[in-house]
């Protein structure tokens, strides 16, 4: 279902074409999900799991915010992930306009990455500082992704991403004691 939605979008998602693509009767989908909104919630839940799994695998055992942010950027800006993030941002925009049907999505849209990026900073980092830095990374990476998806100007956006990631490396690099 996620792959179908990635290919066809969610705005015009309907029972019959999806059922045909899955090789089942549309009544099977209606019986399984009840409403179109519940079906969409299931699809978004699976998309979220897919993105979260890729993020967690990408960050893995990396040490520090700079390495984790670089890994997340590399993963999310990969052209093979473009359809996922087009759908992600389409849903994000829709959720901001009509929050009720997207409450689960909105509840997790920041916290999934936030938790992973705070954890990447290590247990000795002040929680408020870790949250502030993770917030900046999330906002910057998502902004860069939006720009990349909107313009397709990979060279320019990659250059900006590299400049941002370099500032993280310099800010989080250990200082020599004198």
C-alpha positions as CSV (number, residue, x, y, z in Angstrom):
1,X,0.0,0.0,0.0
2,X,2.8,2.4,0.8
3,X,4.5,1.8,-2.5
4,X,1.2,2.4,-4.4
5,X,0.7,5.6,-2.5
6,X,4.3,6.7,-3.2
7,X,3.7,6.2,-6.9
8,X,0.2,7.7,-7.1
9,X,0.1,10.2,-4.2
10,X,-2.5,10.3,-1.5
11,X,-4.7,13.2,-2.5
12,X,-6.7,11.0,-5.0
13,X,-6.2,7.7,-3.1
14,X,-9.4,5.6,-3.6
15,X,-10.5,2.1,-2.9
16,X,-10.9,0.6,-6.4
17,X,-7.5,1.6,-7.9
18,X,-5.7,0.6,-4.8
19,X,-7.6,-2.7,-4.6
20,X,-6.8,-3.5,-8.2
21,X,-3.1,-2.7,-7.6
22,X,-3.1,-5.1,-4.6
23,X,-5.1,-7.8,-6.4
24,X,-8.0,-7.7,-3.9
25,X,-11.6,-6.6,-4.0
26,X,-12.3,-3.1,-2.9
27,X,-14.7,-4.5,-0.3
28,X,-11.8,-6.3,1.3
29,X,-10.1,-3.0,1.9
30,X,-13.3,-1.4,3.2
31,X,-13.8,-4.4,5.6
32,X,-10.1,-4.2,6.7
33,X,-9.9,-0.5,7.3
34,X,-13.5,0.8,7.6
35,X,-12.9,4.3,6.3
36,X,-10.6,5.9,3.8
37,X,-9.2,8.0,6.7
38,X,-8.3,4.8,8.6
39,X,-6.7,3.3,5.5
40,X,-4.7,6.5,5.1
41,X,-3.6,6.3,8.7
42,X,-2.4,2.8,8.2
43,X,-0.4,3.8,5.1
44,X,1.1,6.8,6.9
45,X,2.0,4.6,9.9
46,X,3.9,2.3,7.6
47,X,5.6,5.2,5.8
48,X,6.6,6.5,9.2
49,X,8.0,3.1,10.3
50,X,9.9,2.9,7.0
51,X,11.4,6.4,7.5
52,X,12.1,5.9,11.2
53,X,13.8,2.5,10.5
54,X,16.0,4.1,7.9
55,X,16.9,6.9,10.2
56,X,17.7,4.7,13.1
57,X,19.8,2.4,10.9
58,X,21.5,5.4,9.5
59,X,22.4,6.9,12.8
60,X,23.1,3.5,14.3
61,X,26.2,3.6,16.5
62,X,27.5,6.9,15.2
63,X,29.0,9.1,17.8
64,X,28.0,12.7,18.0
65,X,25.5,15.0,16.4
66,X,27.6,16.0,13.4
67,X,28.2,12.4,12.3
68,X,24.5,11.5,12.9
69,X,23.3,14.6,11.0
70,X,25.6,13.9,8.1
71,X,24.3,10.3,8.0
72,X,20.6,11.5,8.1
73,X,21.2,14.0,5.3
74,X,23.0,11.4,3.1
75,X,20.1,8.9,3.7
76,X,17.2,11.3,3.2
77,X,18.7,13.2,0.2
78,X,19.3,9.9,-1.6
79,X,17.4,10.1,-4.9
80,X,16.0,6.6,-4.3
81,X,14.1,8.1,-1.3
82,X,12.6,11.0,-3.2
83,X,9.1,9.5,-3.5
84,X,9.0,8.9,0.2
85,X,9.8,12.4,1.1
86,X,7.5,13.9,-1.6
87,X,4.7,11.9,0.1
88,X,6.0,12.9,3.6
89,X,5.9,16.6,2.8
90,X,2.5,16.3,1.0
91,X,1.1,14.7,4.1
92,X,2.8,17.2,6.3
93,X,1.2,20.1,4.5
94,X,-2.2,18.5,4.5
95,X,-1.9,17.7,8.2
96,X,-1.2,21.3,9.1
97,X,-4.4,22.3,7.2
98,X,-6.6,19.6,8.7
99,X,-4.9,18.2,11.9
100,X,-7.7,15.9,13.1
101,X,-7.3,13.0,10.7
102,X,-3.5,13.3,10.9
103,X,-3.1,13.5,14.7
104,X,-0.9,10.4,14.9
105,X,1.3,11.7,12.1
106,X,1.6,15.1,13.7
107,X,2.4,13.5,17.1
108,X,5.4,11.7,15.7
109,X,6.6,13.9,12.8
110,X,9.2,15.7,15.0
111,X,9.6,13.3,18.0
112,X,10.9,10.4,16.0
113,X,13.9,12.3,14.6
114,X,14.2,14.4,17.8
115,X,14.7,11.4,20.0
116,X,17.3,9.8,17.7
117,X,19.3,13.1,17.3
118,X,19.2,13.9,21.0
119,X,20.4,10.4,21.9
120,X,23.2,10.8,19.3
121,X,24.6,13.6,21.4
122,X,25.3,11.3,24.3
123,X,24.2,11.1,27.9
124,X,26.5,13.9,29.1
125,X,24.9,16.5,26.9
126,X,22.6,18.9,28.7
127,X,19.0,17.9,27.7
128,X,18.0,21.5,26.8
129,X,21.1,21.9,24.6
130,X,20.6,18.5,23.0
131,X,17.0,19.4,22.2
132,X,18.0,22.8,20.8
133,X,20.7,21.3,18.5
134,X,18.4,18.4,17.4
135,X,15.7,21.0,16.5
136,X,18.1,23.0,14.4
137,X,19.3,19.8,12.6
138,X,15.7,18.7,11.9
139,X,14.6,22.1,10.6
140,X,17.7,22.5,8.5
141,X,17.6,19.1,6.9
142,X,13.9,19.3,6.2
143,X,14.3,22.7,4.7
144,X,17.1,21.5,2.5
145,X,15.0,18.5,1.5
146,X,12.1,20.7,0.6
147,X,14.4,22.9,-1.5
148,X,15.9,19.9,-3.2
149,X,12.5,18.4,-4.0
150,X,11.1,21.7,-5.3
151,X,14.0,22.7,-7.5
152,X,16.0,19.5,-8.2
153,X,19.1,21.6,-7.9
154,X,21.2,18.9,-6.2
155,X,24.5,20.7,-6.6
156,X,23.4,23.9,-4.9
157,X,21.5,22.2,-2.1
158,X,24.3,19.7,-1.5
159,X,26.7,22.6,-1.2
160,X,24.5,24.3,1.3
161,X,24.0,21.0,3.2
162,X,27.8,20.5,3.3
163,X,28.3,24.1,4.7
164,X,25.7,23.3,7.4
165,X,27.2,20.0,8.3
166,X,30.7,21.4,8.5
167,X,29.5,24.0,11.0
168,X,28.2,21.1,13.2
169,X,31.6,19.3,12.9
170,X,33.4,22.5,14.1
171,X,30.9,23.2,16.8
172,X,31.0,19.7,18.2
173,X,34.6,19.0,17.7
174,X,36.5,18.5,21.0
175,X,38.6,21.4,22.1
176,X,42.2,21.0,23.1
177,X,42.9,21.8,26.7
178,X,45.6,24.3,27.4
